[in-house]
Amino acid sequence: MEDSQYVALSRAMVPGMYRVAYSILENRQDAEDAVQQTLLNAWQHRQKARAGAEKAWIMRILINASYDLSRRRCRTVPAAEVELGGAPAPGIEQIGLRDAIQSLPDILRTPFLLKYMEGMSEKEIASALRIPVSSVKSRLYRARGALQKALGEEGAQ
């Protein structure tokens, strides 16, 4: 991939990359770190990208970087953020679409976001996740079903 092609593609992908990283890491700073690490790794290895599959290649690097970062960082909660007292946990009626998507397991959430938020084709998703296209289709179907169930229960209450 030529330098100018990489720059143009990466600039266009940054907002989507951030959304995907945030969906995995659920932390703004970690998502930003994952995107920066991805851009650096992709730049250093841009000559290895297959023609026509650059977007999937960069997303694969991002997903790997996000999971690596997640494994390396031990999550701690500052004492100032710990709620003392009896605030009830949010019920299903308080869960919106964003929360419902975040509640999906990673195995369903990642393909869902790549398809519906990033507009990637099922073939591109399969390449990025290194799984068969049939698995992508199955995971998208299960994700839609889980969201429909969660949002349907919300509407019934």
N, C-alpha and C positions, 0 to 999 in steps of 0.2 A: 504494500500500500504506500502510495506516495505521501510525503509529509503534508502537503496541502490537503489531500483527501482525508487524512487522519484528523487534521485540525477541524475541517468543516464537519465531518461526521461526529467527532467528539463534542463539539459545541452544540450541535443539534440534539445529542443524546443526553446531555448533562441533566436536564430537569427530570427526564424519565429514569435515569440512573439513580438519581437521588430518591425518587419515589420507591423504586424497587429496594434500594438499600435500607430505606427507612422502614419499609414493611417487614424486613427481616430483622433489623436491629432495634427498632422502636425507640431510637434515640437520635436526636438531631446531630449531635457532634460525631457520634459513631458513623452515622450515614455519610456525613461529609468526609470523614477520614476514609471510608471505604471507596467513595467516588474518587477522591484524590489518589489513593493507592492504585485504583483501577486505571486511571488515566496515565499514571506513571508507568505501570507495568505494560499497558497496551502500547504506549509510545516506544518503550525500550524494545518491544518485540513486534512492532508493526509490520515488519517484513514477513512475518510468519502467517499473517492473516490470509485466509483463502479468499480469492476474488468472489464477490457476491455474498459472502457469509460474514462480512465484517461486523455487522450489528449483533448477530448472535454470538460471535467470538468475544466482543467486548462485554456483552451481558454475562457470558459465562465467567469471564474474569471477575466481573463485579460480584456475581453470586458467590464465587469462591472466596473473594476478599471479605465479603460480608460475613460468611460463615466462619472464616478464620478469625476475624475480629471478634465475633461473638464468643468463640471458644476461648480466646485469649483474655478477654476482659471479664473479670469477676464482678458481677453486679452487686453493688452495695447501695443502700438507701441512707442518705444523710439523716441524722437524728431529727433535724428540723422539719423534714418532710414526713415523718412518721405521725400518723393521726392517732391521737389518744382520744378515746371517747367512742360513742356509739353511733357514728354515722353509718347507716345501713349500706350494704353493698348495692351497687346499681342493679336494678331489676331489668328483665328483658325489655320492658317498655321503654327504658332509657337508652337502649342500644340502637344507634342509627346504622346506616349502611356502612360507613367507615369502620365503626366498631365491629360490625358483623364480619366485614372482610378481615379485619385484624384478628378476629377470633378463629379464623380458619387455620388449620394446621399448615405449616410451611409447605408440605408436599402438595397442598391444594392452592394455597394463597399465591405462591410464586408464579405458577402457570396462569392463574386467573389474572394477576396484575399485568403480566407480560402480554396477554391477549387483549384485555379490555382497557387497560390504561396506556400501554405502549404501542398497541396496534400491531404487534408482531403476529405473523402467520403461525399456524400450528407446526409447520415444518421448521421455521426459525426457532420456535420455542423448543422443539425436540432437539435441535442442534445445540442450543444454548444449555439445555439441561442434561444433554447426553442421554436421552431416553427415546424410545420409539414414538412415532407420531400417534400410534394407537393409545399409548399411555397418556400422552398429552390430552387427547380427546376424552379419555376416561376421567382424568383428573379435572378437566374443565366441567364435565357433566356432573361429577360429584360436588364440585365447588358451587355450581349453580343450584344444585339441590339443597345443599347445606344452607346457602344464603336464603333461598326461598323459604325453607323451613324456619330459619331464625327470624326472618322478616315477617313471615306469615303468622308466627306465634306472637310477634310484637303487635301486629294489627288486630289480632283476636282479643287482646287484653284490654 
